Amino acid sequence: MKKLLCSLFLAAVGFSQAQSILNAKSPEEFRQLREENKIKKGDSIVSNETVPLPYGYIDEKDILKSMVVWEIIDLNDKLNQPLYHNSDGLVSQNKSLYQILIDGIKSGKIEEVYDDEMFTTRLGMDEIQKRISKLVISDDLIDKINSGATVTEEDKKAGTDVYETKSENVKLLKIKGMWYIDRRDSQMKYRLLGIAAMGKDPQTMGVIGGDGELVDAGDDYIDLFWVFYPNVRPLLVNSVVFNNKNLSSDITYDDILNARRFSSVIYKSDNGLGNGVIKDYIPRNADEQMEEHERIKAQILQMENDMWNY
């Protein structure tokens, strides 16, 4: 009976996590080991770091045909909800994809951060900070500072509001990738090139209108930043995705993204035919835009069918 209860417990919390927490001397120790991606084995603490499986080299002459597509991932979609974090704060702790990216950028583990989807303009930490946060100082605090009066830490805290884009504010993700036919393997393959987080612009938060009320920015989202995907793989391969069907599963973000286990909508393609953003050349018609999305998907499938004609 005891063995059965133990087995059920391990299945409920995940074997690797349960093993660590059962051997931890304190919650603080367990959290620190998990943050450093280490586990305790006996009296030793060893690294649990995983190295991503490297992509194979692709020679240009081996690409028979290719198409670059840009897609939007709606995090409200049920299939995409694992990309949000889900945890109890101790036994299981799964960060959202956005949180992993922004933490990696702040820590310096992610260096390839760009302003645009073509990866031409790199962003520094100061520029990224302006895109994800905004500091608002009240008029009373400004007047007190200008008057030369002593300003205490309590005054600063009371007179300062910080607006920040957090995981719950990031509702959409953009991805850029290439579908291509590999002549050597005679296969259609997909390579993810970049990810962008989309959220509300913090600069529009906390704005007071003429009536003295806060101005609602609505559902206007901006690209907070773009990251070059090969640069973030070492981080994502060590970040586990929440799996409500099997909590002992060790599926990582690198697994789920490379296997395309998500729902998305194509909003742009670059195939030498109908280049550009779909909503620009099919404006104000959501039905026709979705038809264009389906047409591009069919075109990708046709690439694989045409492969046998070469």
VENMOTA-V326035 format. One record per helix or strand of 2 or more residues. SS is the DSSP state (2 for helix, 1 for strand). FROM is the first residue (numbers start at 1). TO is the last residue. Records with the same first field share a line. If there is no record, write none. Layout:
SS=FROM-TO + FROM-TO
This chain:
2=2-13 + 15-23 + 27-35 + 60-62 + 78-83 + 97-107 + 125-132 + 139-146 + 153-158 + 167-169 + 202-204 + 229-236 + 253-258 + 278-281 + 286-309
1=38-41 + 44-47 + 63-74 + 113-114 + 133-137 + 160-164 + 170-182 + 187-200 + 221-228 + 265-270 + 276-277
